[in-house]
């Protein structure tokens, strides 16, 4: 990782807009129902970093833990603390999600901890967003939307998979008993939002800010 120029991609001034800014989710949240079978919110403008390295190298795993306080997750899982999550994407690739505005400092901290190692670290924050689905009917919405088996016996809390969703693709992450996250590419955000409105209609959909 030597001779790498790192720059701050998020500007200090100006208003950033999430992929679903124009959908008016904040306005819908103020008009929404207090109770519904499904609740949805965009976890917008977070920091997204992809990390690649050798999981079998104890120096790499140790450097990641030193910088983040997180262990490398095994296949199809994610680990999290109060501020960040690290998700397995492949045998040598992970997705790190951190609070918005902290991605630059996190990248610097990781590069320092992994100095001298053959790794890749890329800020992909502008290319994707997270939609959180929650509530007693959230799993039913997922069952209508994807052929992947989301039964608790096959999809426990802490699992994360990339799969077909409607006529698109995304990553489904289960973060709680009734809470799921959809990691969506920016270009598919509109389509997924419209799909979720339709798929949730029979259960009642509430938007949270």
Secondary structure, DSSP 8 states (H G I E B T S, - for coil): -TT------S-SSS----TTGGGTHHHHHHHS-S--SEEEEEE-S-EEEEEE--TT-HHHHHHHHHHHS-----TTBEEE-SSEEEEEEETTEEEEEE-TT-HHHHHHHHHHHTTTS--EEEE-GGGEEEEEEESTTHHHHHHHH-SS---TTTS-TTBEEEEEETTEEEEEEEEETTEEEEEEEGGGHHHHHHHHHHHHTTT-EEE--
